[in-house]
Amino acid sequence: MTLKVYNTLTREKSEFKPIHPRMVGIYVCGPTVYDHPHLGHAKSYVSFDVIVRYLRYLEYKVRYVQNITDVGHLTDNADQGTDKIEERARLERVEPMELVEKYMKSYFDDMDTLGVLRADIAPRATGHIPEQIELVEKLLDKGVAYQAGGSVYFDVNKFKPYGKLSGRRLDDLQASVRLEPNPDKRYPLDFALWKKAEASHIMRWKSPWGEGFPGWHLECSAMSMKYLGESFDIHGGGLENVFPHHECEIAQSEAANDRPFAGCWMHNNMVTVGGQKMGKSLGNFVTLKAAFATHNPQVIRFFILNSHYRSPLDYSDNALDAAAAGLEHLLIPVAAVKERLRHANEKPAEETILKKVEECKKRFIEAMDDDFNTAEGLGTLFQFSREVNTILNSGQEISLKALQEIDALYKTFGGDVLGVITERPQQKTGDDARGEEALIKVLVDTRENLRKAEQWQLADQVRDKIAELGIILEDTSEGVKWRRKL
């Protein structure tokens, strides 16, 4: 089976064919850094993290670019409204760039905690003002942009395919989008490439049209083309970016270069709360830092990947609790296999076990080849784990080779690709770890002695106290085993 990807532009799944064999250029719209990231951000960046990881598993050489929007843009159709960065900077009584540094660090810290790999290039909008000005000049020279009132606008009527990504005509778009009157525009849907900076606007740069700042859409076109070329393979982002952001990116980029901009447009769906989109403007968002305080980051990542990237994900505490329980079930055989590896003997590998490993590999790859279906991929790992548990509990001695193959499958697909089977975080080391383990062993031995003395009530009380410490006990044929709860 070959990799098939859903393309928002064509509205269908098709075989993925990069421009250059075995090489993939991917650009994903990054955050506007004026606040701490929330679970909606996690949905997007965990999803694209796995997409990049899987492409690399398929041995593509991937260049992953994800921008940082560190210049305040006007939020209403990119040329009117509120400048989020400047507004927040005034509230916190700091310089805009001071605010940007604070929340950019917060973003990277949270993504690192979630196991999201850093992009190969993370360009900042303020570091690419010359490229943005150059793109505006090119569009003016081609006659598809015009100056008015110290600003520069893109003339959407000069780009006939405008609306092809969202699948709507100009008249339909105009009727469906709320637009404030702007006397400088020739047509209501024309969008700002460069905005004149009013006296109160802090972030401003000199340009051929006076002091101002770039339009929201401009930065992504300029930076993606700088690092990936005028045409590249994948452009990604949230579903809410289809219009106007990505529609405008296509218009200005293809009008400037007379060639296709991105071959495949990928959009992740949103996180909802009770069916309503999670977002800062609605006040129903949960920051990742707040989520980390009550749930293991591994669980949050697992929760996200249990849905397809194009499907909505409804958040609740109960949903995260269910995800924690599910991940626990997946990690039990993973840990058991590692424990068996410490004492395994070299002997001929069991063909039946090796066959199950190969069957799981095949099913997992088929799932991921079907538009990166992580939910189905996790399903194959759960099915495989049930089979592994049966094998481990059968009492038979398992060869070193078979255990290594099982362990490698978990590491490759659960770890390297999905990023959910990793070393348990925040475990103590050194003397602290040895002291904690000694205390747990004393409690476990105490419970066992109580059970032998048939003091069942006291034994259960000790078990409950151990559970309060975040330790799960498992009574097995080989004795009592314990592990930390996620």
Residue pairs with C-beta under 8 A, 6 or more apart in sequence:
1 365
1 366
1 369
1 370
2 15
2 16
2 369
3 15
3 16
3 58
3 368
3 369
4 13
4 14
4 15
4 16
4 369
4 370
4 371
5 13
5 14
5 16
5 234
5 264
5 266
5 371
5 372
6 12
6 13
6 266
6 310
6 371
7 13
7 14
7 263
7 264
7 265
7 266
8 165
8 242
8 265
8 266
8 267
9 164
9 165
9 264
9 265
11 167
13 370
13 371
16 264
17 263
18 24
18 25
18 60
18 233
18 263
19 25
19 231
19 232
19 233
19 263
22 59
22 60
22 61
23 60
23 61
23 62
23 63
24 55
24 60
24 61
24 62
24 63
24 233
24 234
25 62
25 63
25 65
25 228
25 229
25 232
25 233
25 234
26 48
26 51
26 52
26 55
26 62
26 63
26 64
26 65
26 228
26 232
26 233
26 234
26 235
26 236
27 65
27 66
27 67
27 220
27 223
27 224
27 227
27 228
27 232
27 234
27 235
27 236
27 262
28 44
28 45
28 48
28 64
28 65
28 66
28 119
28 235
28 236
28 237
29 66
29 67
29 220
29 236
29 237
29 238
29 241
29 245
30 66
30 67
30 68
30 69
30 119
30 122
31 37
31 41
31 68
31 69
31 107
32 69
32 73
32 84
32 85
33 68
33 69
33 70
33 85
33 99
33 100
33 103
33 104
33 106
33 107
34 72
34 84
34 85
34 87
34 88
34 99
34 100
34 103
35 88
35 103
35 280
36 103
36 106
36 107
36 110
36 287
36 288
36 289
37 106
37 107
37 110
37 111
37 287
37 288
38 278
38 280
38 285
38 286
38 287
38 288
39 271
39 278
39 285
39 286
39 288
39 291
39 300
39 315
40 238
40 270
40 271
40 277
40 278
40 279
40 285
41 107
41 110
41 288
42 110
42 114
42 271
42 288
42 300
42 301
42 304
43 268
43 269
43 270
43 271
43 304
43 309
43 313
44 237
44 238
44 268
45 66
45 111
45 114
45 116
46 114
46 116
46 301
46 304
46 305
46 419
47 268
47 304
47 305
47 309
47 372
47 374
48 66
48 236
48 266
48 268
48 309
49 115
49 116
49 117
49 419
50 305
50 309
50 372
50 374
50 417
50 418
50 419
51 234
51 236
51 266
51 309
51 372
52 62
52 64
52 117
53 117
53 416
53 417
53 418
53 419
54 368
54 372
54 417
55 62
56 62
57 412
57 416
57 417
62 120
63 120
63 121
63 227
63 228
64 119
64 120
64 121
65 119
65 120
65 121
65 122
65 123
65 223
65 224
65 227
65 228
66 119
66 121
66 122
67 122
67 123
67 124
67 125
67 219
67 220
67 223
67 224
68 104
68 107
68 122
68 123
68 124
68 125
69 125
69 216
69 219
70 85
70 97
70 100
70 104
70 124
70 125
70 126
71 85
71 125
71 126
71 203
71 213
71 214
71 219
72 83
72 84
72 85
72 86
72 87
72 96
72 202
72 203
72 213
73 83
73 84
73 213
73 214
73 215
73 216
74 80
74 81
74 82
74 83
74 192
74 195
74 216
75 81
75 82
75 83
75 84
76 82
76 180
77 177
77 179
77 191
77 244
78 191
78 192
78 215
78 216
78 217
78 244
78 245
78 248
79 151
79 153
79 182
79 191
79 192
79 195
79 215
80 180
80 182
83 201
83 203
85 96
85 99
85 100
85 203
86 96
86 201
86 202
86 203
88 99
89 95
89 96
89 98
89 99
89 202
92 99
94 102
96 202
96 203
97 126
106 289
108 118
110 288
110 289
110 292
111 118
112 118
113 288
113 292
113 297
114 288
114 297
114 300
114 301
115 297
115 298
115 301
115 419
115 422
116 419
121 227
123 223
123 226
123 227
125 132
125 214
125 219
125 223
126 203
128 219
128 222
128 223
128 226
129 205
129 214
131 222
131 223
131 226
132 194
132 214
132 218
132 219
132 222
133 194
133 207
133 208
133 214
134 222
135 193
135 218
135 221
135 222
135 225
135 252
135 256
136 145
136 152
136 193
136 194
136 207
136 214
136 218
137 208
138 256
139 145
139 152
139 154
139 193
139 252
139 255
139 256
140 146
140 147
140 152
142 255
142 256
143 158
144 154
144 155
144 158
144 159
144 255
145 152
145 153
145 154
145 155
145 193
146 152
146 153
146 155
146 186
147 209
148 184
148 185
148 186
149 183
149 184
149 196
150 196
150 209
150 210
150 212
151 184
151 192
151 194
151 195
151 196
151 209
151 212
152 192
152 193
152 194
152 209
153 184
153 185
153 186
153 190
153 191
153 192
153 193
154 190
154 191
154 192
154 193
154 248
154 251
154 252
154 255
155 186
155 187
155 190
156 162
156 170
156 187
156 189
156 190
156 191
156 251
157 170
157 186
157 187
158 255
159 251
159 254
159 255
161 250
161 251
161 254
162 170
162 189
162 247
162 251
163 169
163 170
163 172
163 173
163 247
164 247
164 250
165 242
165 243
165 246
165 247
165 250
165 265
166 173
166 242
166 243
166 247
168 176
168 243
170 189
173 189
173 243
174 188
174 189
177 189
177 243
177 244
179 188
179 189
182 188
191 215
191 217
191 244
191 248
192 215
192 216
193 214
193 215
193 217
193 218
193 252
194 207
194 209
194 212
194 213
194 214
194 215
194 218
195 212
195 213
195 214
195 215
196 209
196 210
196 211
196 212
197 203
197 204
197 211
197 212
197 213
201 213
203 213
204 211
204 212
204 213
205 211
205 212
205 213
216 245
217 244
217 245
217 248
217 249
217 252
218 252
220 245
220 249
221 249
221 252
221 253
221 256
221 261
224 232
224 235
224 253
224 262
225 253
225 257
230 253
230 257
230 259
230 261
231 257
231 259
231 260
231 261
231 262
231 263
232 261
232 262
232 263
233 262
233 263
233 264
234 262
234 263
234 264
234 265
234 266
235 246
235 249
235 261
235 262
235 264
235 265
235 266
236 265
236 266
236 267
236 268
237 245
237 246
237 266
237 267
237 268
238 267
238 268
238 270
239 267
239 268
239 269
239 270
240 270
240 277
241 267
242 267
246 265
249 261
250 261
250 262
253 261
254 260
254 261
266 309
267 310
268 309
268 310
269 309
269 310
269 311
269 312
269 313
270 277
270 278
270 312
270 313
271 277
271 278
271 312
271 313
271 314
271 315
272 278
272 312
272 313
272 314
272 315
273 284
273 314
273 315
273 316
274 314
274 316
275 314
276 282
276 284
278 284
278 285
278 286
278 315
279 285
286 315
288 300
291 300
291 320
292 300
294 317
294 320
295 320
295 324
296 324
296 425
296 486
297 425
298 327
298 420
298 422
298 424
298 425
298 486
299 320
299 323
299 324
299 327
299 486
300 320
300 323
301 419
301 420
302 323
302 326
302 327
302 378
302 420
303 313
303 319
303 320
303 323
304 313
305 374
305 375
305 377
305 378
305 418
305 420
306 323
306 326
306 374
306 375
306 378
307 313
307 374
307 375
308 371
308 372
308 373
308 374
308 375
309 372
309 374
310 371
311 375
324 486
326 382
327 420
327 486
328 472
328 485
328 486
329 382
329 385
330 378
330 381
330 382
330 385
330 414
330 420
330 421
331 421
331 486
332 385
332 389
332 474
332 483
333 385
333 388
333 389
333 392
334 385
334 407
334 410
334 414
334 421
335 483
336 388
336 389
336 392
337 388
337 392
337 403
337 406
337 407
337 410
338 407
340 392
340 398
340 403
341 400
341 403
341 404
341 407
344 398
344 399
344 400
344 403
345 397
345 399
345 400
346 399
346 400
346 401
347 397
347 399
347 400
348 399
348 401
349 399
349 401
349 402
349 405
350 398
350 399
350 402
353 391
353 398
353 399
353 402
353 405
353 406
354 401
354 402
354 405
356 384
356 387
357 384
357 402
357 405
357 406
357 409
360 380
360 381
360 383
360 384
360 409
361 409
361 413
363 380
363 383
364 377
364 380
364 381
364 413
367 373
367 374
367 376
367 377
367 379
367 380
368 374
368 377
368 417
370 376
374 418
377 413
377 417
377 418
378 418
378 420
381 410
381 413
381 414
384 409
388 406
391 398
392 398
393 477
395 477
410 421
411 421
414 420
414 421
415 421
415 422
424 484
424 486
427 433
427 484
428 436
440 466
440 469
440 471
440 482
443 462
443 465
443 466
444 466
444 473
444 480
444 482
446 462
447 459
447 462
447 463
447 466
447 473
447 480
448 480
450 456
450 458
450 459
450 462
451 459
463 473
466 473
466 482
467 473
467 485
470 484
470 485
471 482
471 483
471 484
471 485
472 482
472 483
472 484
472 485
473 480
473 481
473 482
474 480
474 481
474 482
474 483
